[in-house]
Amino acid sequence: MAAALVAAIGFAAGIGYRFFIDNADERELANYLRSGVHGVGIALAGWAVQNTLGPNARSSLASALRRLPLLRELIVRSLLMTLVIVIVGVALQFALYAEPYRLRWFKLDWFTGTLPWIIGLGLVISFVIGAFTEASRVIGAPMLANIALGTYHRPKREQLIVMFLDLADSTLLAEAMG
């Protein structure tokens, strides 16, 4: 069920990329479908890494990462997720666009212009996802939702009863008990 949702979001993101970012002359149904499949592959790869290295994962690598300080864990996990996303994204680029474009896109300009943007975007997305999951692990998902919605620091008036009990010679009793 979760994989289907991730795949649907990836498909929508791929189509959105094609519609909003890509060239207007390349907006054909076949390209929209390719972009959708590309988005599904990248989304499922990121989801798989998150399930393997995330806060609830039971793998030995996830256990080793959880022993690191929180910021280091987040950085290492973000770098690993970015690496997987870039590898899957470039592999899908070759698989999906090699035939119709005969690798015309695979030039030095792509390595110096497009690939750094892909890596940077993957790193930012990985870091944000990792920070959100770590925050939900550390402070709890309900409290994180309250903070995100701005409802965490809303004071409410309550009437409290405070009881105080003083025992005779309680200081001597406490010293005797240690």
Secondary structure, 3 states (H helix, E strand, C coil): CHHHHHHHHHHHHHHHHHHHCCCHHHCCHHHHHHHHHHHHHHHHHHHHHHHHHCCCCCCHHHHHHHCCCHHHHHHHHHHHHHHHHHHHHHHHHHHHHHHHHCCCCCCHHHHHHHHHHHHHHHHHHHHHHHHHHHHHHHHCHHHHHHHHHCCCCCCCCCCCCCCCCCCCCHHHHHHHHC
